[in-house]
Amino acid sequence: MWLWVLIVVVALYILSWISKPINYICKTLLYAMVFFIIAIAHLVYCPFFPRNRDNTYVLAPLFYWLSYFATGIWVETEGTEHLESYDGGYILSSNHQSALDTMCIARIWPHRAIIMMKKSLMYVPFFGWAAYLSGHEFIERKSGGSNSVRDHMAQINERIKTEKLRVVVFPEGTRNRESDKMLPFKKGGFHMAQQSQSPIVPVCISNVRNIYSRRNWIFSRGTLKVRVLEPISTVGLTVDDVTALTERVQTLMQENIDDLNKSL
């Protein structure tokens, strides 16, 4: 099987040089194959350490380097020392533009980090199984499950404090493909930070549209920049402070994203 995988990879790589649309299709398929390969790697590795919060930390470098070879996109980082400058749990808040965000976050993936996903993803073959075994959390978003959602969130908040868990959130809530300005932030992650009294670590990813655009069939080689900002304390904040906290973090992240874009 792996011989055929290799043959397909080489064929897609050669075809990617023919034209821009074919390049886009081939690179997209190659990147999708990376997700499949890394899911298989999780399914092989994680049963030895089921639901361990550091499973993704171990395999994230493999995902990044496979993604780099598949796409030709290099991720430059700065401020990564802030990921471990605070020993406890925190909320990692990142902007969200495209599937390339995954390789950017993988480049800086911290210890004891998980992502919260909608529950339906748990049943996606390979991907959902791998995510479950890696210790990521699945949240039911239906309104009828609001009580169970609150209970689940309370459990995660407790784990942030007792297990020093780091939770990765994308407060825009959906991919922002077209604008240089971030979408309005949703407050869920900031409520978690306030309730657990844990800091927020903002992560800023530069604009991807100069090297990746689904609308314009662009998927070229290039560089993305990721900047990790200093942790923002929530100690002493109450629920009444969440709105101001959300706006403060969004403003700070937007300023840094604009600065990163200038240097591209």
PyMOL commands that set and color helices and strands:
alter all, ss='L'
color gray80, all
select helices_A, chain A and resi 2-15+20-48+55-71+80-83+100-108+119-123+127-133+143-162+188-196+239-262
alter helices_A, ss='H'
color red, helices_A
select strands_A, chain A and resi 73-78+90-94+113-118+137-139+166-169+200-205+212-213+218-219+222-228
alter strands_A, ss='S'
color yellow, strands_A
deselect
rebuild
show_as cartoon
